[in-house]
């Protein structure tokens, strides 16, 4: 299949939008041998995820993908055979007009945000007629066979299993980041938005009986960590200990290294969409900091996922997990929620592995997109 693919990404949430589209573009190019152009309006965010990229380059090839600066004014180009507007971004008007006048129709898809809400199953794959006569199709990632599935490279779970089985590889990776946890310490990754409950959570870990080593990739939550420690100058690689808690600020890493970081940890606090999905593939206990929407619309999205995810858990473990997620996302008592979670740690870890296995049965998002195009033509 020699179709050309255009993916458009507007960077809104620092790394979530570009994180998803960059993973998707790479997989389409590398696993499906497609010609993929990724149009990005903020290359500085892209370079954080792909350190070898050039922030000033109007056009560059990275890992099989033609990455282009989405400039204004638009430099007119012939549209691809498949066009993906990520997360509702508006395509350049001149590009849309070129789609309208294209000799053969192109498949125009709107890649939607991930959601576990029931209505997604019914809306996935529906067409939306446009005023100019074009049709745009809704494509929803999701957790059921009636959605587009989740991003998952073909080798991902095998690579994760091999890494987990190789203690020396794990040790070498952590040491390269300057991480040397105590033998009995629970390793925790923390990637989140600003959160007023951060101090309560850190305090509960510091006072707890279980040693915890929290790894904080540089990002928005680091300001809260500085405030809790009362150290405005806290920087990358700094390590601090309070009671039974060790906290360490990590440099921002590439996507592949972030996967390895998640694989190393016993508990992963993640945010947005990209890291949320990768934590599920890691298979450990997780905590999601969902992106805030107006009028707390994100709470319905959070509840929908918890309802689906908690199926099969004991009532007590389900209540504890729900309590933690609600405390983190609704500014409730995070210290009490963290303590209530501890008796269910093993149960939740086993459940996370079962969830990963169940999701791995579904087609991955990139493969589902390719199949959708084949069916369309």
Secondary structure, DSSP 8 states (H G I E B T S, - for coil): ---EEEEEE---STTHHHHHHHHHHHHHHHHH--EEEEEES-HHHHHHHSTTS-TT-SEEEETTEEEEE--SS-------SEEEEETT----HHHHHHHHT-SS--EEEEE------THHHHHTT-EEE-TTS-EEEEE---SSTTS------TTHHHHHHHHHH-HHHHHHHHHHTT----TT-EEEEE--S--TTHHHHHHHHHHSSS-EEEEEESSTTHHHHHHHHT-TT--TT-EEEETTEEEEEE----HHHHHHHHHH-SEEEEETTHHHHHHHHHTSEEEEE----GGGTHHHHHHHHHHHHTTTS-HHHHHHHHHHHHHHHHT--HHHHHHHHGGGHHHHHHHHHHHHHHHHTS--HHHHHHHHHHHH-
